[in-house]
Amino acid sequence: MGAGIQMTRELSTEWSSRGVRVNAILPAQVWNEGLRKRVAAVPELLDTFLGGIPMGPLGEPEEIKGPAIFSASDASSFVTGAILPMDGGNLALNAGGSYPGSPRRTRRRCPAITFLSLRGFVPFGVEPCEFLRMNNYRQAAL
């Protein structure tokens, strides 16, 4: 992972003057055929992975679509050298390490909270989904 991050940073600075943007999406444990075989062979591996993902279950391949479309679109025309972890909070929780016995939360679907989508700050101690309901925010369709 470290080499890919550094390559993204290096190429983004080297190629940006030529109009080329270089960004990276870093998916963590995303279901695929190889991962399914590993989990089938060593079932406790699933619990280890889940323990390091605060949002809950492993990612699905379709979930990479949004960040990829953003990175390739004009919406990211001033974005280069960005490293986007798509890991359900794994990196934020424990710097990318999943270990037996780590805390686990269930996944809750609620609109994403970003600096672009809110006019104010979420009060300390208020769950994001509850804050959105309290303020009548609606999830925007892309």
C-alpha positions as CSV (number, residue, x, y, z in Angstrom):
1,M,0.0,0.0,0.0
2,G,2.8,2.4,0.9
3,A,4.4,2.1,-2.5
4,G,1.1,2.8,-4.3
5,I,0.5,5.9,-2.2
6,Q,4.0,7.3,-2.8
7,M,3.7,6.6,-6.6
8,T,0.3,8.4,-6.6
9,R,1.9,11.4,-4.9
10,E,5.0,11.4,-7.1
11,L,3.1,11.0,-10.4
12,S,0.5,13.6,-9.5
13,T,3.2,16.3,-9.0
14,E,5.2,15.2,-12.0
15,W,2.3,15.0,-14.5
16,S,-0.1,17.7,-13.2
17,S,1.6,20.4,-15.4
18,R,0.7,18.3,-18.4
19,G,-3.0,18.2,-17.4
20,V,-2.9,14.7,-16.0
21,R,-4.5,14.0,-12.6
22,V,-3.4,11.0,-10.6
23,N,-5.4,9.9,-7.6
24,A,-5.8,6.6,-5.8
25,I,-8.7,4.6,-4.3
26,L,-7.6,2.3,-1.6
27,P,-10.2,-0.4,-1.1
28,A,-9.8,-2.6,2.0
29,Q,-11.5,-5.9,2.3
30,V,-13.9,-6.0,-0.6
31,W,-15.6,-9.3,-1.5
32,N,-14.2,-11.0,-4.6
33,E,-13.7,-14.6,-5.6
34,G,-10.2,-14.9,-4.0
35,L,-11.4,-13.4,-0.7
36,R,-14.4,-15.8,-0.6
37,K,-12.0,-18.8,-1.1
38,R,-9.7,-17.5,1.7
39,V,-12.7,-17.0,4.1
40,A,-14.0,-20.5,3.2
41,A,-10.7,-22.0,4.0
42,V,-10.2,-20.0,7.2
43,P,-13.6,-19.0,8.6
44,E,-12.2,-17.0,11.5
45,L,-10.6,-14.7,9.1
46,L,-14.0,-13.0,8.4
47,D,-14.4,-12.1,12.1
48,T,-10.8,-10.7,12.1
49,F,-11.6,-8.5,9.1
50,L,-15.0,-7.4,10.5
51,G,-13.4,-6.4,13.8
52,G,-11.5,-3.7,12.0
53,I,-14.3,-2.2,10.0
54,P,-16.4,0.2,12.1
55,M,-19.2,0.4,9.4
56,G,-19.8,-3.3,9.6
57,P,-19.6,-5.8,6.7
58,L,-17.0,-6.1,4.1
59,G,-17.2,-3.9,1.1
60,E,-18.9,-4.9,-2.2
61,P,-17.3,-4.3,-5.6
62,E,-20.1,-1.9,-6.6
63,E,-19.1,0.5,-3.8
64,I,-15.9,1.4,-5.6
65,K,-18.0,2.8,-8.5
66,G,-18.8,6.2,-6.9
67,P,-15.2,7.2,-6.0
68,A,-14.0,6.0,-9.4
69,I,-16.6,8.0,-11.2
70,F,-15.8,11.1,-9.1
71,S,-12.1,10.7,-9.7
72,A,-12.6,10.4,-13.5
73,S,-15.1,13.2,-13.8
74,D,-14.8,17.0,-14.1
75,A,-16.1,17.2,-10.5
76,S,-12.5,16.4,-9.4
77,S,-10.8,18.7,-11.9
78,F,-8.7,20.4,-9.2
79,V,-8.0,17.1,-7.3
80,T,-4.7,15.4,-7.8
81,G,-2.5,13.3,-5.5
82,A,-5.5,12.4,-3.4
83,I,-5.5,9.1,-1.5
84,L,-9.1,7.9,-0.9
85,P,-9.4,5.0,1.6
86,M,-12.6,3.0,0.8
87,D,-12.4,0.9,3.8
88,G,-15.5,1.3,6.0
89,G,-13.4,3.3,8.6
90,N,-10.6,0.7,8.9
91,L,-7.8,3.2,8.5
92,A,-9.4,5.8,10.8
93,L,-10.0,3.1,13.5
94,N,-6.6,1.5,13.7
95,A,-4.3,2.6,10.9
96,G,-5.3,-0.3,8.7
97,G,-4.7,-3.1,11.0
98,S,-7.5,-5.7,11.7
99,Y,-6.8,-7.8,14.7
100,P,-8.8,-10.4,16.7
101,G,-11.0,-8.7,19.3
102,S,-11.0,-5.2,17.9
103,P,-14.3,-3.2,18.3
104,R,-17.0,-3.7,15.8
105,R,-20.1,-1.7,14.9
106,T,-23.1,-2.6,12.7
107,R,-23.4,-0.8,9.4
108,R,-26.0,1.9,9.2
109,R,-27.1,3.4,6.0
110,C,-27.5,7.1,6.2
111,P,-26.5,10.0,3.9
112,A,-22.8,10.9,3.9
113,I,-21.9,13.9,5.9
114,T,-19.3,16.0,4.1
115,F,-18.1,19.6,4.4
116,L,-20.1,20.3,1.2
117,S,-23.4,18.9,2.4
118,L,-24.0,20.7,5.7
119,R,-24.5,24.4,6.5
120,G,-23.5,23.9,10.1
121,F,-21.6,21.5,12.4
122,V,-22.9,18.3,13.9
123,P,-23.3,18.9,17.7
124,F,-21.0,16.8,19.8
125,G,-22.6,13.5,20.9
126,V,-25.4,13.6,18.2
127,E,-25.4,10.7,15.8
128,P,-25.1,11.8,12.1
129,C,-28.3,10.1,11.0
130,E,-30.2,11.7,13.8
131,F,-28.7,15.1,13.0
132,L,-29.9,14.8,9.4
133,R,-33.4,13.8,10.6
134,M,-33.5,16.7,13.1
135,N,-32.6,19.2,10.4
136,N,-34.8,17.7,7.6
137,Y,-31.8,17.0,5.3
138,R,-32.6,14.7,2.4
139,Q,-30.1,12.5,0.6
140,A,-29.5,13.9,-2.8
141,A,-29.6,11.5,-5.8
142,L,-26.6,11.7,-8.0
